[in-house]
């Protein structure tokens, strides 16, 4: 075995060197053996949904269908219907970060400015932090901070199919707010806490899978081809 301090000179043809440089510029040079993950592309912006576009997601114990109803001011809004018959409305930033969830198809939430689950441009190694206020159902307003990083670009198979996804790991920390029961009786001051999450985002269809502490979601079907 050669000494670890030895140097080896690799002679490349002009064509070979050009091919390597092109691969580096595109950000798709493999970091492992055949079939391993790659550094992936740079995704500059979230895709723009079309009116009437649908997506069906398994969210915890419910199946929820979202129908895109269009832009309302700066937000993209979706009508929501759950498998138990409840309906609601979700509105996100144009990047896809949740701002509000209203109605009975999930616990209502109000977030200001947004929950920071994705950020663009997106690429492996990207890191960001988002602070916001969060009103969740009967709980009092609390403060949250999310830190996130894109750790890999890989293939993921879910019920809706196989997608090339960015894997995002996050930490949410929160403090403040009041804990209340369903009747509105105050149960005490909410303590600070944190939870770890993993998100899988596809440039083709958006969020494909989420495992984030209390919430678990997986894309079952999408009208996007």
Phi, psi and omega in degrees: 000134182294153178295142185294344181266359182287151178246145180235128179266124181254121180267125180243142172290164178299320180296318180295318179295319179297320180296317180296317181295321178297319179297319179295320180294325180280346178073032183236024179284130183294144178250015181199190179293174181307133179090353180282172179296156176240170176294335175080176180274181169256122178261109189284332183203158175291150177291152181267119179290157179255146178306133181088353178300139182236153172211139181243131187230139168275113183240109187052243184263004183246156168255126186236132177252129180250136175235124183286124182257351175121182182276132175237101187063234180272003188249149170263127186240147184229136169279147189230137174222129181261165183294344177268008176094351180286150180235161180192196183209130176245140174231135183234163167293168179295341175279346180100013179273132185294134175246318180209147172228119185233158180097196187256006183270029181154165178295124180299139176223150173228126186234135179227118003275327177191173189272357171065030183285335176226159178209144182236153358295152181249134179198160179298128183101347179296138177228147176204168177220138180226128175252143184198167172259150190220119174251117185240105177056232184277355180287147175292165179302135177230165178259139177227151170227130176247127169251142186213154175211143176271116189259340180195167173235119190209174175266140179224131178254125175232184182301328183281348180138194180251130186227150168277123188228153167270129177266121185244126176253134185228158169231125175253130176239140181217159179200153180091180180092165179244137174272131179226153175273181186296338179271357178092005179285132182289131182252354179132172183284135177290135177274162172288148181200176177209160179214151179262147179217158175227128181240146178235114188244129178253133176293342182277315187236359183091212184291130184255324182206145179222132168231102188223078177066262183274341187248137177225127183221148177213135180288125178264324182199152177215143177282350179286129180253000000 
